[in-house]
Amino acid sequence: MKVVTTWKGGRAFTAVGDSGYEVNMDAIEDAGGAGNGATPAEALLSSLAGCIGIDVTMILRPHLDKITKIELITEGIRKEELPKGFTGMEITFMVDGDIDRKKVWRAIHLGEEKYCMVADSLKADVKFKLILNGKEQEA
């Protein structure tokens, strides 16, 4: 899987993955951006919620006709100092419908432990490389 993220000027970037859909990101005005997209931190939380949400709906597929609402509220706790990364994340599932809580909890736990690749990827070893004017550069 590959995503190409292109600078659009200022602090704005557009990311396009294999699906062809664009994700627009920008910094808030206080950070020099124009606010013309989600912040990268919001995009990260959104990706986590979308991933676990898709997994949960797949697991609950036989019961979806009994569910009238699934809403995920994802909150990230950030460090005060730079880099202001997340020290914790919490996803609250707001579910309405005629479904046993045990089935929903089972789906959430299976998504978290077995299926959600975004949650699993938050543990990944990230590496960087630089290609400057067409040539790979050593650090």
C-alpha positions in Angstrom: 0.0 0.0 0.0 1.3 3.5 -0.8 0.1 7.0 -0.2 1.6 10.0 -2.1 1.3 13.2 -0.1 1.9 16.4 -2.0 2.6 19.9 -0.7 0.0 22.4 -1.8 1.7 25.5 -0.5 1.8 27.0 3.0 1.2 24.2 5.4 -1.4 22.3 3.2 -0.9 18.8 1.9 -3.1 16.4 -0.1 -2.6 12.7 0.3 -3.9 10.2 -2.3 -3.7 6.4 -1.8 -4.3 3.4 -3.9 -8.1 4.0 -3.6 -7.8 7.3 -5.4 -9.5 9.3 -2.7 -7.9 12.5 -1.5 -7.3 13.5 2.1 -6.7 17.2 2.6 -4.6 18.2 5.6 -3.5 21.7 6.8 -2.3 23.3 10.0 -4.5 25.5 12.0 -4.0 29.3 11.5 -2.1 29.6 14.8 0.5 27.2 13.3 0.8 29.0 10.0 -1.9 27.1 8.1 -5.1 28.2 6.6 -7.2 25.5 8.2 -8.2 24.1 4.8 -8.2 20.5 5.9 -8.0 18.1 8.8 -4.9 18.4 10.9 -2.6 15.4 10.6 -3.4 14.6 14.3 -7.1 14.6 13.5 -6.5 12.5 10.4 -4.7 10.0 12.6 -7.5 9.8 15.1 -10.0 9.5 12.3 -8.0 6.7 10.7 -8.0 4.8 13.9 -11.8 5.3 14.4 -12.6 4.4 10.8 -10.5 1.2 11.0 -12.0 -0.1 14.2 -15.5 1.0 13.1 -15.2 -0.9 9.8 -13.9 -4.0 11.7 -16.8 -3.8 14.2 -19.4 -3.5 11.5 -17.9 -6.5 9.7 -18.0 -8.6 12.9 -21.5 -7.4 13.7 -22.7 -7.9 10.1 -25.4 -10.5 11.2 -26.8 -8.0 13.7 -26.6 -4.7 11.7 -30.3 -4.7 11.0 -30.9 -4.3 14.7 -28.5 -1.4 15.1 -29.8 2.1 14.4 -26.6 4.1 15.3 -22.9 3.6 15.6 -20.9 6.7 16.4 -17.3 6.7 17.5 -15.9 9.6 19.6 -12.1 9.4 19.5 -10.0 11.5 21.9 -6.3 11.8 22.0 -4.2 13.0 25.0 -1.2 14.9 23.8 2.1 15.8 25.4 2.6 19.4 26.3 6.2 19.5 25.0 7.4 18.9 21.4 6.8 16.7 19.6 3.3 16.9 20.9 2.5 13.3 20.2 -0.3 11.3 21.7 0.3 9.6 25.0 -3.1 8.0 25.0 -6.2 7.5 22.9 -9.7 6.6 23.8 -12.5 5.5 21.5 -16.1 5.7 22.8 -18.6 3.7 20.9 -22.1 5.2 20.9 -24.4 2.4 19.8 -28.2 2.4 19.7 -30.3 -0.7 18.8 -31.6 -4.0 20.0 -28.3 -5.8 20.5 -26.6 -7.5 23.5 -23.7 -5.5 24.9 -21.6 -8.7 25.0 -21.8 -8.9 21.2 -20.7 -5.3 20.8 -17.9 -5.7 23.3 -16.8 -8.9 21.6 -16.7 -7.1 18.3 -14.7 -4.2 19.7 -12.1 -6.5 21.4 -11.7 -8.6 18.2 -11.3 -5.5 16.2 -8.7 -4.1 18.6 -6.7 -7.4 19.1 -7.0 -9.1 15.7 -8.2 -6.9 12.9 -7.6 -3.2 13.2 -4.4 -2.6 11.2 -4.3 1.1 12.1 -4.2 0.3 15.9 -1.5 -2.3 15.2 0.4 0.1 13.0 0.7 2.7 15.8 3.3 0.3 17.2 5.3 0.3 13.9 9.0 1.1 13.6 9.0 4.3 11.4 12.0 5.0 9.2 12.8 8.0 7.1 14.9 8.5 3.9 15.7 11.6 1.8 15.8 11.9 -2.0 17.1 15.3 -2.8 17.1 16.4 -6.5 16.7 12.8 -7.6 19.5 11.3 -5.4 19.1 9.5 -2.2 20.9 11.2 0.6 22.5 9.8 3.8 21.5 11.2 7.1 
